[in-house]
Amino acid sequence: VGSECMLVESIPNLATLLGREESREQETHSALDRQMQVKYLICKLVGAIAHKTQPIVLFFDDLQWADKTSLDTIQLLVTDPDIRYCHYLACYRDDEEESKVRVDEML
């Protein structure tokens, strides 16, 4: 339940999708622990949704504006060996040098 609450806090609309009220319980975590746990839970969620009979496609748009945490999360999703039946599409503008470097590093 604690992990689920953490994910719902990060993605508030997920509470509606799960048919649950948003929990107000909060566990004490450092920012880094919380960030790593949310990334882990996102990977588990995508892995649970994607199925052989119902594969999913995740489309990541405007990656040139993505922050490091978002790019790290995308990299975890793409490289997670437990996530199957998930296809990824990503696009970004390569005319912005600073953001191009971040995206190229992630790829």
Secondary structure, 3 states (H helix, E strand, C coil): CHHHHHHHHHCCHHHHHHCCCCCCCCCCCCHHHHHHHHHHHHHHHHHHHCECCECEEEEECCHHHCCHHHHHHHHHHHHCCCCCCEEEEECCCCCCHHHHHHHHHHC
